[in-house]
């Protein structure tokens, strides 16, 4: 995530650990789940901070009815 954030953009890259690589390139695949506000093939500050929230909370879970920015809540269920 840090690498994608620092690159100011990312693209699809089959064969990598997560299917993505830093920098410009092919965007014909589904974007990274952390790229949502807006979905623009770039991980922004608010998006990377959300990832840190999940990591620091020990987990996350899907909670579409809780009106969160991305449909997920902190903590395991």
mmCIF file of the N, C-alpha and C atoms, coordinates in Angstrom:
data_MODEL
# 
_entry.id   MODEL 
# 
loop_
_atom_site.group_PDB 
_atom_site.id 
_atom_site.type_symbol 
_atom_site.label_atom_id 
_atom_site.label_alt_id 
_atom_site.label_comp_id 
_atom_site.label_asym_id 
_atom_site.label_entity_id 
_atom_site.label_seq_id 
_atom_site.pdbx_PDB_ins_code 
_atom_site.Cartn_x 
_atom_site.Cartn_y 
_atom_site.Cartn_z 
_atom_site.occupancy 
_atom_site.B_iso_or_equiv 
_atom_site.pdbx_formal_charge 
_atom_site.auth_seq_id 
_atom_site.auth_comp_id 
_atom_site.auth_asym_id 
_atom_site.auth_atom_id 
_atom_site.pdbx_PDB_model_num 
ATOM 1   N N  . UNK A 1 1  ? 0.814   -1.191  0.000   1.00 0.00 ? 1  UNK A N  1 
ATOM 2   C CA . UNK A 1 1  ? 0.000   0.000   0.000   1.00 0.00 ? 1  UNK A CA 1 
ATOM 3   C C  . UNK A 1 1  ? 0.862   1.262   0.000   1.00 0.00 ? 1  UNK A C  1 
ATOM 4   N N  . UNK A 1 2  ? 1.876   1.281   0.825   1.00 0.00 ? 2  UNK A N  1 
ATOM 5   C CA . UNK A 1 2  ? 2.757   2.456   0.874   1.00 0.00 ? 2  UNK A CA 1 
ATOM 6   C C  . UNK A 1 2  ? 3.395   2.689   -0.491  1.00 0.00 ? 2  UNK A C  1 
ATOM 7   N N  . UNK A 1 3  ? 3.819   1.616   -1.123  1.00 0.00 ? 3  UNK A N  1 
ATOM 8   C CA . UNK A 1 3  ? 4.448   1.733   -2.433  1.00 0.00 ? 3  UNK A CA 1 
ATOM 9   C C  . UNK A 1 3  ? 3.478   2.316   -3.454  1.00 0.00 ? 3  UNK A C  1 
ATOM 10  N N  . UNK A 1 4  ? 2.234   1.850   -3.452  1.00 0.00 ? 4  UNK A N  1 
ATOM 11  C CA . UNK A 1 4  ? 1.234   2.385   -4.381  1.00 0.00 ? 4  UNK A CA 1 
ATOM 12  C C  . UNK A 1 4  ? 0.917   3.841   -4.051  1.00 0.00 ? 4  UNK A C  1 
ATOM 13  N N  . UNK A 1 5  ? 0.817   4.167   -2.777  1.00 0.00 ? 5  UNK A N  1 
ATOM 14  C CA . UNK A 1 5  ? 0.567   5.545   -2.361  1.00 0.00 ? 5  UNK A CA 1 
ATOM 15  C C  . UNK A 1 5  ? 1.710   6.465   -2.801  1.00 0.00 ? 5  UNK A C  1 
ATOM 16  N N  . UNK A 1 6  ? 2.945   6.049   -2.555  1.00 0.00 ? 6  UNK A N  1 
ATOM 17  C CA . UNK A 1 6  ? 4.108   6.873   -2.890  1.00 0.00 ? 6  UNK A CA 1 
ATOM 18  C C  . UNK A 1 6  ? 4.312   7.037   -4.388  1.00 0.00 ? 6  UNK A C  1 
ATOM 19  N N  . UNK A 1 7  ? 3.777   6.147   -5.189  1.00 0.00 ? 7  UNK A N  1 
ATOM 20  C CA . UNK A 1 7  ? 4.003   6.194   -6.632  1.00 0.00 ? 7  UNK A CA 1 
ATOM 21  C C  . UNK A 1 7  ? 3.085   7.181   -7.338  1.00 0.00 ? 7  UNK A C  1 
ATOM 22  N N  . UNK A 1 8  ? 2.122   7.736   -6.646  1.00 0.00 ? 8  UNK A N  1 
ATOM 23  C CA . UNK A 1 8  ? 1.157   8.671   -7.250  1.00 0.00 ? 8  UNK A CA 1 
ATOM 24  C C  . UNK A 1 8  ? 0.343   8.016   -8.362  1.00 0.00 ? 8  UNK A C  1 
ATOM 25  N N  . UNK A 1 9  ? 0.188   6.711   -8.300  1.00 0.00 ? 9  UNK A N  1 
ATOM 26  C CA . UNK A 1 9  ? -0.621  5.983   -9.257  1.00 0.00 ? 9  UNK A CA 1 
ATOM 27  C C  . UNK A 1 9  ? -0.191  4.533   -9.319  1.00 0.00 ? 9  UNK A C  1 
ATOM 28  N N  . UNK A 1 10 ? -1.036  3.689   -9.887  1.00 0.00 ? 10 UNK A N  1 
ATOM 29  C CA . UNK A 1 10 ? -0.732  2.268   -9.993  1.00 0.00 ? 10 UNK A CA 1 
ATOM 30  C C  . UNK A 1 10 ? -1.461  1.688   -11.197 1.00 0.00 ? 10 UNK A C  1 
ATOM 31  N N  . UNK A 1 11 ? -1.127  0.456   -11.534 1.00 0.00 ? 11 UNK A N  1 
ATOM 32  C CA . UNK A 1 11 ? -1.761  -0.213  -12.665 1.00 0.00 ? 11 UNK A CA 1 
ATOM 33  C C  . UNK A 1 11 ? -1.853  -1.720  -12.405 1.00 0.00 ? 11 UNK A C  1 
ATOM 34  N N  . UNK A 1 12 ? -2.579  -2.413  -13.263 1.00 0.00 ? 12 UNK A N  1 
ATOM 35  C CA . UNK A 1 12 ? -2.721  -3.867  -13.185 1.00 0.00 ? 12 UNK A CA 1 
ATOM 36  C C  . UNK A 1 12 ? -1.387  -4.515  -13.558 1.00 0.00 ? 12 UNK A C  1 
ATOM 37  N N  . UNK A 1 13 ? -0.994  -5.529  -12.807 1.00 0.00 ? 13 UNK A N  1 
ATOM 38  C CA . UNK A 1 13 ? 0.254   -6.231  -13.103 1.00 0.00 ? 13 UNK A CA 1 
ATOM 39  C C  . UNK A 1 13 ? 0.120   -7.692  -12.663 1.00 0.00 ? 13 UNK A C  1 
ATOM 40  N N  . UNK A 1 14 ? -0.371  -8.550  -13.570 1.00 0.00 ? 14 UNK A N  1 
ATOM 41  C CA . UNK A 1 14 ? -0.485  -9.975  -13.241 1.00 0.00 ? 14 UNK A CA 1 
ATOM 42  C C  . UNK A 1 14 ? 0.867   -10.540 -12.802 1.00 0.00 ? 14 UNK A C  1 
ATOM 43  N N  . UNK A 1 15 ? 0.823   -11.474 -11.875 1.00 0.00 ? 15 UNK A N  1 
ATOM 44  C CA . UNK A 1 15 ? 2.041   -12.114 -11.406 1.00 0.00 ? 15 UNK A CA 1 
ATOM 45  C C  . UNK A 1 15 ? 2.652   -11.471 -10.175 1.00 0.00 ? 15 UNK A C  1 
ATOM 46  N N  . UNK A 1 16 ? 2.160   -10.305 -9.773  1.00 0.00 ? 16 UNK A N  1 
ATOM 47  C CA . UNK A 1 16 ? 2.650   -9.683  -8.539  1.00 0.00 ? 16 UNK A CA 1 
ATOM 48  C C  . UNK A 1 16 ? 1.836   -10.206 -7.365  1.00 0.00 ? 16 UNK A C  1 
ATOM 49  N N  . UNK A 1 17 ? 2.275   -9.937  -6.149  1.00 0.00 ? 17 UNK A N  1 
ATOM 50  C CA . UNK A 1 17 ? 1.599   -10.480 -4.965  1.00 0.00 ? 17 UNK A CA 1 
ATOM 51  C C  . UNK A 1 17 ? 0.151   -10.041 -4.836  1.00 0.00 ? 17 UNK A C  1 
ATOM 52  N N  . UNK A 1 18 ? -0.184  -8.844  -5.329  1.00 0.00 ? 18 UNK A N  1 
ATOM 53  C CA . UNK A 1 18 ? -1.564  -8.359  -5.222  1.00 0.00 ? 18 UNK A CA 1 
ATOM 54  C C  . UNK A 1 18 ? -2.211  -8.032  -6.570  1.00 0.00 ? 18 UNK A C  1 
ATOM 55  N N  . UNK A 1 19 ? -1.471  -8.246  -7.666  1.00 0.00 ? 19 UNK A N  1 
ATOM 56  C CA . UNK A 1 19 ? -2.027  -7.976  -8.991  1.00 0.00 ? 19 UNK A CA 1 
ATOM 57  C C  . UNK A 1 19 ? -1.861  -6.545  -9.464  1.00 0.00 ? 19 UNK A C  1 
ATOM 58  N N  . UNK A 1 20 ? -1.066  -5.741  -8.726  1.00 0.00 ? 20 UNK A N  1 
ATOM 59  C CA . UNK A 1 20 ? -0.860  -4.328  -9.059  1.00 0.00 ? 20 UNK A CA 1 
ATOM 60  C C  . UNK A 1 20 ? 0.613   -3.978  -8.982  1.00 0.00 ? 20 UNK A C  1 
ATOM 61  N N  . UNK A 1 21 ? 0.973   -2.874  -9.664  1.00 0.00 ? 21 UNK A N  1 
ATOM 62  C CA . UNK A 1 21 ? 2.338   -2.352  -9.601  1.00 0.00 ? 21 UNK A CA 1 
ATOM 63  C C  . UNK A 1 21 ? 2.276   -0.824  -9.646  1.00 0.00 ? 21 UNK A C  1 
ATOM 64  N N  . UNK A 1 22 ? 3.275   -0.157  -9.093  1.00 0.00 ? 22 UNK A N  1 
ATOM 65  C CA . UNK A 1 22 ? 3.306   1.308   -9.097  1.00 0.00 ? 22 UNK A CA 1 
ATOM 66  C C  . UNK A 1 22 ? 3.463   1.884   -10.502 1.00 0.00 ? 22 UNK A C  1 
ATOM 67  N N  . UNK A 1 23 ? 2.958   3.094   -10.672 1.00 0.00 ? 23 UNK A N  1 
ATOM 68  C CA . UNK A 1 23 ? 3.146   3.835   -11.908 1.00 0.00 ? 23 UNK A CA 1 
ATOM 69  C C  . UNK A 1 23 ? 2.057   3.607   -12.937 1.00 0.00 ? 23 UNK A C  1 
ATOM 70  N N  . UNK A 1 24 ? 2.169   4.293   -14.068 1.00 0.00 ? 24 UNK A N  1 
ATOM 71  C CA . UNK A 1 24 ? 1.156   4.176   -15.123 1.00 0.00 ? 24 UNK A CA 1 
ATOM 72  C C  . UNK A 1 24 ? 1.248   2.827   -15.831 1.00 0.00 ? 24 UNK A C  1 
ATOM 73  N N  . UNK A 1 25 ? 0.155   2.440   -16.463 1.00 0.00 ? 25 UNK A N  1 
ATOM 74  C CA . UNK A 1 25 ? 0.118   1.184   -17.202 1.00 0.00 ? 25 UNK A CA 1 
ATOM 75  C C  . UNK A 1 25 ? -1.311  0.742   -17.423 1.00 0.00 ? 25 UNK A C  1 
ATOM 76  N N  . UNK A 1 26 ? -1.493  -0.550  -17.590 1.00 0.00 ? 26 UNK A N  1 
ATOM 77  C CA . UNK A 1 26 ? -2.781  -1.164  -17.888 1.00 0.00 ? 26 UNK A CA 1 
ATOM 78  C C  . UNK A 1 26 ? -3.769  -0.962  -16.737 1.00 0.00 ? 26 UNK A C  1 
ATOM 79  N N  . UNK A 1 27 ? -4.945  -0.443  -17.036 1.00 0.00 ? 27 UNK A N  1 
ATOM 80  C CA . UNK A 1 27 ? -5.999  -0.267  -16.029 1.00 0.00 ? 27 UNK A CA 1 
ATOM 81  C C  . UNK A 1 27 ? -7.258  -1.033  -16.429 1.00 0.00 ? 27 UNK A C  1 
ATOM 82  N N  . UNK A 1 28 ? -7.075  -2.150  -17.137 1.00 0.00 ? 28 UNK A N  1 
ATOM 83  C CA . UNK A 1 28 ? -8.217  -2.937  -17.612 1.00 0.00 ? 28 UNK A CA 1 
ATOM 84  C C  . UNK A 1 28 ? -8.731  -3.923  -16.564 1.00 0.00 ? 28 UNK A C  1 
ATOM 85  N N  . UNK A 1 29 ? -8.103  -4.000  -15.401 1.00 0.00 ? 29 UNK A N  1 
ATOM 86  C CA . UNK A 1 29 ? -8.578  -4.899  -14.351 1.00 0.00 ? 29 UNK A CA 1 
ATOM 87  C C  . UNK A 1 29 ? -9.432  -4.116  -13.342 1.00 0.00 ? 29 UNK A C  1 
ATOM 88  N N  . UNK A 1 30 ? -9.949  -4.834  -12.369 1.00 0.00 ? 30 UNK A N  1 
ATOM 89  C CA . UNK A 1 30 ? -10.689 -4.197  -11.278 1.00 0.00 ? 30 UNK A CA 1 
ATOM 90  C C  . UNK A 1 30 ? -9.695  -3.413  -10.413 1.00 0.00 ? 30 UNK A C  1 
ATOM 91  N N  . UNK A 1 31 ? -10.005 -2.156  -10.044 1.00 0.00 ? 31 UNK A N  1 
ATOM 92  C CA . UNK A 1 31 ? -9.066  -1.371  -9.231  1.00 0.00 ? 31 UNK A CA 1 
ATOM 93  C C  . UNK A 1 31 ? -8.892  -1.948  -7.818  1.00 0.00 ? 31 UNK A C  1 
ATOM 94  N N  . UNK A 1 32 ? -7.831  -1.542  -7.169  1.00 0.00 ? 32 UNK A N  1 
ATOM 95  C CA . UNK A 1 32 ? -7.548  -1.962  -5.795  1.00 0.00 ? 32 UNK A CA 1 
ATOM 96  C C  . UNK A 1 32 ? -8.711  -1.541  -4.895  1.00 0.00 ? 32 UNK A C  1 
ATOM 97  N N  . UNK A 1 33 ? -9.060  -2.383  -3.932  1.00 0.00 ? 33 UNK A N  1 
ATOM 98  C CA . UNK A 1 33 ? -10.179 -2.080  -3.025  1.00 0.00 ? 33 UNK A CA 1 
ATOM 99  C C  . UNK A 1 33 ? -9.972  -0.797  -2.229  1.00 0.00 ? 33 UNK A C  1 
ATOM 100 N N  . UNK A 1 34 ? -8.743  -0.407  -1.989  1.00 0.00 ? 34 UNK A N  1 
ATOM 101 C CA . UNK A 1 34 ? -8.475  0.807   -1.216  1.00 0.00 ? 34 UNK A CA 1 
ATOM 102 C C  . UNK A 1 34 ? -8.612  2.082   -2.034  1.00 0.00 ? 34 UNK A C  1 
ATOM 103 N N  . UNK A 1 35 ? -8.802  1.957   -3.324  1.00 0.00 ? 35 UNK A N  1 
ATOM 104 C CA . UNK A 1 35 ? -8.943  3.108   -4.223  1.00 0.00 ? 35 UNK A CA 1 
ATOM 105 C C  . UNK A 1 35 ? -10.432 3.371   -4.443  1.00 0.00 ? 35 UNK A C  1 
ATOM 106 N N  . UNK A 1 36 ? -11.028 4.196   -3.591  1.00 0.00 ? 36 UNK A N  1 
ATOM 107 C CA . UNK A 1 36 ? -12.476 4.372   -3.646  1.00 0.00 ? 36 UNK A CA 1 
ATOM 108 C C  . UNK A 1 36 ? -12.945 5.828   -3.519  1.00 0.00 ? 36 UNK A C  1 
ATOM 109 N N  . UNK A 1 37 ? -12.096 6.767   -3.162  1.00 0.00 ? 37 UNK A N  1 
ATOM 110 C CA . UNK A 1 37 ? -12.571 8.117   -2.857  1.00 0.00 ? 37 UNK A CA 1 
ATOM 111 C C  . UNK A 1 37 ? -11.715 9.203   -3.490  1.00 0.00 ? 37 UNK A C  1 
ATOM 112 N N  . UNK A 1 38 ? -11.785 9.454   -4.765  1.00 0.00 ? 38 UNK A N  1 
ATOM 113 C CA . UNK A 1 38 ? -12.527 8.737   -5.803  1.00 0.00 ? 38 UNK A CA 1 
ATOM 114 C C  . UNK A 1 38 ? -11.702 7.573   -6.345  1.00 0.00 ? 38 UNK A C  1 
ATOM 115 N N  . UNK A 1 39 ? -12.346 6.695   -7.074  1.00 0.00 ? 39 UNK A N  1 
ATOM 116 C CA . UNK A 1 39 ? -11.639 5.598   -7.729  1.00 0.00 ? 39 UNK A CA 1 
ATOM 117 C C  . UNK A 1 39 ? -10.955 6.191   -8.950  1.00 0.00 ? 39 UNK A C  1 
ATOM 118 N N  . UNK A 1 40 ? -9.630  6.369   -8.860  1.00 0.00 ? 40 UNK A N  1 
ATOM 119 C CA . UNK A 1 40 ? -8.912  7.089   -9.917  1.00 0.00 ? 40 UNK A CA 1 
ATOM 120 C C  . UNK A 1 40 ? -7.526  6.513   -10.221 1.00 0.00 ? 40 UNK A C  1 
ATOM 121 N N  . UNK A 1 41 ? -7.284  5.250   -9.860  1.00 0.00 ? 41 UNK A N  1 
ATOM 122 C CA . UNK A 1 41 ? -6.001  4.588   -10.093 1.00 0.00 ? 41 UNK A CA 1 
ATOM 123 C C  . UNK A 1 41 ? -4.864  5.295   -9.365  1.00 0.00 ? 41 UNK A C  1 
ATOM 124 N N  . UNK A 1 42 ? -5.189  5.876   -8.232  1.00 0.00 ? 42 UNK A N  1 
ATOM 125 C CA . UNK A 1 42 ? -4.217  6.517   -7.364  1.00 0.00 ? 42 UNK A CA 1 
ATOM 126 C C  . UNK A 1 42 ? -4.710  6.374   -5.927  1.00 0.00 ? 42 UNK A C  1 
ATOM 127 N N  . UNK A 1 43 ? -3.828  5.993   -5.004  1.00 0.00 ? 43 UNK A N  1 
ATOM 128 C CA . UNK A 1 43 ? -4.195  5.868   -3.597  1.00 0.00 ? 43 UNK A CA 1 
ATOM 129 C C  . UNK A 1 43 ? -3.910  7.211   -2.935  1.00 0.00 ? 43 UNK A C  1 
ATOM 130 N N  . UNK A 1 44 ? -4.964  7.876   -2.473  1.00 0.00 ? 44 UNK A N  1 
ATOM 131 C CA . UNK A 1 44 ? -4.832  9.184   -1.851  1.00 0.00 ? 44 UNK A CA 1 
ATOM 132 C C  . UNK A 1 44 ? -4.576  9.095   -0.357  1.00 0.00 ? 44 UNK A C  1 
ATOM 133 N N  . UNK A 1 45 ? -4.319  10.235  0.251   1.00 0.00 ? 45 UNK A N  1 
ATOM 134 C CA . UNK A 1 45 ? -4.013  10.287  1.680   1.00 0.00 ? 45 UNK A CA 1 
ATOM 135 C C  . UNK A 1 45 ? -5.140  9.708   2.526   1.00 0.00 ? 45 UNK A C  1 
ATOM 136 N N  . UNK A 1 46 ? -6.379  10.095  2.281   1.00 0.00 ? 46 UNK A N  1 
ATOM 137 C CA . UNK A 1 46 ? -7.487  9.573   3.091   1.00 0.00 ? 46 UNK A CA 1 
ATOM 138 C C  . UNK A 1 46 ? -7.633  8.066   2.921   1.00 0.00 ? 46 UNK A C  1 
ATOM 139 N N  . UNK A 1 47 ? -7.331  7.559   1.729   1.00 0.00 ? 47 UNK A N  1 
ATOM 140 C CA . UNK A 1 47 ? -7.441  6.119   1.482   1.00 0.00 ? 47 UNK A CA 1 
ATOM 141 C C  . UNK A 1 47 ? -6.343  5.341   2.213   1.00 0.00 ? 47 UNK A C  1 
ATOM 142 N N  . UNK A 1 48 ? -5.129  5.847   2.209   1.00 0.00 ? 48 UNK A N  1 
ATOM 143 C CA . UNK A 1 48 ? -4.046  5.146   2.911   1.00 0.00 ? 48 UNK A CA 1 
ATOM 144 C C  . UNK A 1 48 ? -4.246  5.238   4.429   1.00 0.00 ? 48 UNK A C  1 
ATOM 145 N N  . UNK A 1 49 ? -4.769  6.352   4.902   1.00 0.00 ? 49 UNK A N  1 
ATOM 146 C CA . UNK A 1 49 ? -5.043  6.473   6.334   1.00 0.00 ? 49 UNK A CA 1 
ATOM 147 C C  . UNK A 1 49 ? -6.126  5.492   6.776   1.00 0.00 ? 49 UNK A C  1 
ATOM 148 N N  . UNK A 1 50 ? -7.090  5.224   5.908   1.00 0.00 ? 50 UNK A N  1 
ATOM 149 C CA . UNK A 1 50 ? -8.135  4.245   6.216   1.00 0.00 ? 50 UNK A CA 1 
ATOM 150 C C  . UNK A 1 50 ? -7.512  2.853   6.360   1.00 0.00 ? 50 UNK A C  1 
ATOM 151 N N  . UNK A 1 51 ? -6.569  2.516   5.499   1.00 0.00 ? 51 UNK A N  1 
ATOM 152 C CA . UNK A 1 51 ? -5.869  1.229   5.599   1.00 0.00 ? 51 UNK A CA 1 
ATOM 153 C C  . UNK A 1 51 ? -5.146  1.132   6.944   1.00 0.00 ? 51 UNK A C  1 
ATOM 154 N N  . UNK A 1 52 ? -4.496  2.214   7.362   1.00 0.00 ? 52 UNK A N  1 
ATOM 155 C CA . UNK A 1 52 ? -3.808  2.223   8.659   1.00 0.00 ? 52 UNK A CA 1 
ATOM 156 C C  . UNK A 1 52 ? -4.804  2.042   9.809   1.00 0.00 ? 52 UNK A C  1 
ATOM 157 N N  . UNK A 1 53 ? -5.988  2.635   9.699   1.00 0.00 ? 53 UNK A N  1 
ATOM 158 C CA . UNK A 1 53 ? -7.009  2.445   10.731  1.00 0.00 ? 53 UNK A CA 1 
ATOM 159 C C  . UNK A 1 53 ? -7.355  0.967   10.869  1.00 0.00 ? 53 UNK A C  1 
ATOM 160 N N  . UNK A 1 54 ? -7.562  0.295   9.741   1.00 0.00 ? 54 UNK A N  1 
ATOM 161 C CA . UNK A 1 54 ? -7.888  -1.131  9.779   1.00 0.00 ? 54 UNK A CA 1 
ATOM 162 C C  . UNK A 1 54 ? -6.758  -1.931  10.410  1.00 0.00 ? 54 UNK A C  1 
ATOM 163 N N  . UNK A 1 55 ? -5.539  -1.643  10.019  1.00 0.00 ? 55 UNK A N  1 
ATOM 164 C CA . UNK A 1 55 ? -4.405  -2.386  10.554  1.00 0.00 ? 55 UNK A CA 1 
ATOM 165 C C  . UNK A 1 55 ? -4.259  -2.165  12.055  1.00 0.00 ? 55 UNK A C  1 
ATOM 166 N N  . UNK A 1 56 ? -4.391  -0.928  12.491  1.00 0.00 ? 56 UNK A N  1 
ATOM 167 C CA . UNK A 1 56 ? -4.222  -0.618  13.909  1.00 0.00 ? 56 UNK A CA 1 
ATOM 168 C C  . UNK A 1 56 ? -5.370  -1.128  14.767  1.00 0.00 ? 56 UNK A C  1 
ATOM 169 N N  . UNK A 1 57 ? -6.524  -1.363  14.175  1.00 0.00 ? 57 UNK A N  1 
ATOM 170 C CA . UNK A 1 57 ? -7.664  -1.845  14.949  1.00 0.00 ? 57 UNK A CA 1 
ATOM 171 C C  . UNK A 1 57 ? -7.668  -3.364  15.081  1.00 0.00 ? 57 UNK A C  1 
ATOM 172 N N  . UNK A 1 58 ? -6.787  -4.027  14.373  1.00 0.00 ? 58 UNK A N  1 
ATOM 173 C CA . UNK A 1 58 ? -6.720  -5.476  14.455  1.00 0.00 ? 58 UNK A CA 1 
ATOM 174 C C  . UNK A 1 58 ? -7.644  -6.184  13.484  1.00 0.00 ? 58 UNK A C  1 
ATOM 175 N N  . UNK A 1 59 ? -8.347  -5.441  12.674  1.00 0.00 ? 59 UNK A N  1 
ATOM 176 C CA . UNK A 1 59 ? -9.225  -6.060  11.684  1.00 0.00 ? 59 UNK A CA 1 
ATOM 177 C C  . UNK A 1 59 ? -10.347 -5.137  11.271  1.00 0.00 ? 59 UNK A C  1 
ATOM 178 N N  . UNK A 1 60 ? -11.210 -5.666  10.424  1.00 0.00 ? 60 UNK A N  1 
ATOM 179 C CA . UNK A 1 60 ? -12.351 -4.908  9.935   1.00 0.00 ? 60 UNK A CA 1 
ATOM 180 C C  . UNK A 1 60 ? -13.422 -5.883  9.482   1.00 0.00 ? 60 UNK A C  1 
ATOM 181 N N  . UNK A 1 61 ? -14.615 -5.376  9.284   1.00 0.00 ? 61 UNK A N  1 
ATOM 182 C CA . UNK A 1 61 ? -15.704 -6.211  8.793   1.00 0.00 ? 61 UNK A CA 1 
ATOM 183 C C  . UNK A 1 61 ? -16.659 -5.384  7.940   1.00 0.00 ? 61 UNK A C  1 
ATOM 184 N N  . UNK A 1 62 ? -17.366 -6.061  7.086   1.00 0.00 ? 62 UNK A N  1 
ATOM 185 C CA . UNK A 1 62 ? -18.337 -5.435  6.193   1.00 0.00 ? 62 UNK A CA 1 
ATOM 186 C C  . UNK A 1 62 ? -19.536 -4.981  7.005   1.00 0.00 ? 62 UNK A C  1 
ATOM 187 N N  . UNK A 1 63 ? -19.934 -3.721  6.847   1.00 0.00 ? 63 UNK A N  1 
ATOM 188 C CA . UNK A 1 63 ? -21.080 -3.182  7.597   1.00 0.00 ? 63 UNK A CA 1 
ATOM 189 C C  . UNK A 1 63 ? -21.815 -2.153  6.741   1.00 0.00 ? 63 UNK A C  1 
ATOM 190 N N  . UNK A 1 64 ? -22.476 -2.588  5.671   1.00 0.00 ? 64 UNK A N  1 
ATOM 191 C CA . UNK A 1 64 ? -23.088 -1.651  4.728   1.00 0.00 ? 64 UNK A CA 1 
ATOM 192 C C  . UNK A 1 64 ? -24.161 -0.752  5.335   1.00 0.00 ? 64 UNK A C  1 
ATOM 193 N N  . UNK A 1 65 ? -24.781 -1.148  6.411   1.00 0.00 ? 65 UNK A N  1 
ATOM 194 C CA . UNK A 1 65 ? -25.839 -0.351  7.019   1.00 0.00 ? 65 UNK A CA 1 
ATOM 195 C C  . UNK A 1 65 ? -25.362 0.705   7.996   1.00 0.00 ? 65 UNK A C  1 
ATOM 196 N N  . UNK A 1 66 ? -24.051 0.799   8.236   1.00 0.00 ? 66 UNK A N  1 
ATOM 197 C CA . UNK A 1 66 ? -23.522 1.721   9.236   1.00 0.00 ? 66 UNK A CA 1 
ATOM 198 C C  . UNK A 1 66 ? -23.072 3.063   8.677   1.00 0.00 ? 66 UNK A C  1 
ATOM 199 N N  . UNK A 1 67 ? -23.318 3.316   7.404   1.00 0.00 ? 67 UNK A N  1 
ATOM 200 C CA . UNK A 1 67 ? -23.031 4.612   6.774   1.00 0.00 ? 67 UNK A CA 1 
ATOM 201 C C  . UNK A 1 67 ? -21.569 5.050   6.946   1.00 0.00 ? 67 UNK A C  1 
ATOM 202 N N  . UNK A 1 68 ? -20.633 4.121   6.676   1.00 0.00 ? 68 UNK A N  1 
ATOM 203 C CA . UNK A 1 68 ? -19.224 4.479   6.697   1.00 0.00 ? 68 UNK A CA 1 
ATOM 204 C C  . UNK A 1 68 ? -18.792 4.887   5.292   1.00 0.00 ? 68 UNK A C  1 
ATOM 205 N N  . UNK A 1 69 ? -17.621 5.484   5.163   1.00 0.00 ? 69 UNK A N  1 
ATOM 206 C CA . UNK A 1 69 ? -17.156 5.977   3.868   1.00 0.00 ? 69 UNK A CA 1 
ATOM 207 C C  . UNK A 1 69 ? -16.936 4.876   2.842   1.00 0.00 ? 69 UNK A C  1 
ATOM 208 N N  . UNK A 1 70 ? -16.673 3.648   3.310   1.00 0.00 ? 70 UNK A N  1 
ATOM 209 C CA . UNK A 1 70 ? -16.339 2.559   2.385   1.00 0.00 ? 70 UNK A CA 1 
ATOM 210 C C  . UNK A 1 70 ? -17.135 1.280   2.606   1.00 0.00 ? 70 UNK A C  1 
ATOM 211 N N  . UNK A 1 71 ? -18.091 1.291   3.525   1.00 0.00 ? 71 UNK A N  1 
ATOM 212 C CA . UNK A 1 71 ? -18.907 0.103   3.778   1.00 0.00 ? 71 UNK A CA 1 
ATOM 213 C C  . UNK A 1 71 ? -18.295 -0.882  4.749   1.00 0.00 ? 71 UNK A C  1 
ATOM 214 N N  . UNK A 1 72 ? -17.179 -0.498  5.412   1.00 0.00 ? 72 UNK A N  1 
ATOM 215 C CA . UNK A 1 72 ? -16.519 -1.364  6.361   1.00 0.00 ? 72 UNK A CA 1 
ATOM 216 C C  . UNK A 1 72 ? -16.400 -0.663  7.708   1.00 0.00 ? 72 UNK A C  1 
ATOM 217 N N  . UNK A 1 73 ? -16.363 -1.469  8.783   1.00 0.00 ? 73 UNK A N  1 
ATOM 218 C CA . UNK A 1 73 ? -16.215 -0.960  10.147  1.00 0.00 ? 73 UNK A CA 1 
ATOM 219 C C  . UNK A 1 73 ? -14.958 -1.557  10.767  1.00 0.00 ? 73 UNK A C  1 
ATOM 220 N N  . UNK A 1 74 ? -14.389 -0.843  11.710  1.00 0.00 ? 74 UNK A N  1 
ATOM 221 C CA . UNK A 1 74 ? -13.202 -1.299  12.411  1.00 0.00 ? 74 UNK A CA 1 
ATOM 222 C C  . UNK A 1 74 ? -13.535 -2.457  13.345  1.00 0.00 ? 74 UNK A C  1 
ATOM 223 N N  . UNK A 1 75 ? -12.568 -3.348  13.548  1.00 0.00 ? 75 UNK A N  1 
ATOM 224 C CA . UNK A 1 75 ? -12.706 -4.465  14.466  1.00 0.00 ? 75 UNK A CA 1 
ATOM 225 C C  . UNK A 1 75 ? -13.276 -5.706  13.801  1.00 0.00 ? 75 UNK A C  1 
ATOM 226 N N  . UNK A 1 76 ? -12.979 -6.834  14.396  1.00 0.00 ? 76 UNK A N  1 
ATOM 227 C CA . UNK A 1 76 ? -13.494 -8.103  13.904  1.00 0.00 ? 76 UNK A CA 1 
ATOM 228 C C  . UNK A 1 76 ? -14.862 -8.371  14.504  1.00 0.00 ? 76 UNK A C  1 
ATOM 229 N N  . UNK A 1 77 ? -15.664 -9.131  13.797  1.00 0.00 ? 77 UNK A N  1 
ATOM 230 C CA . UNK A 1 77 ? -16.987 -9.487  14.348  1.00 0.00 ? 77 UNK A CA 1 
ATOM 231 C C  . UNK A 1 77 ? -16.980 -10.862 14.923  1.00 0.00 ? 77 UNK A C  1 
# 
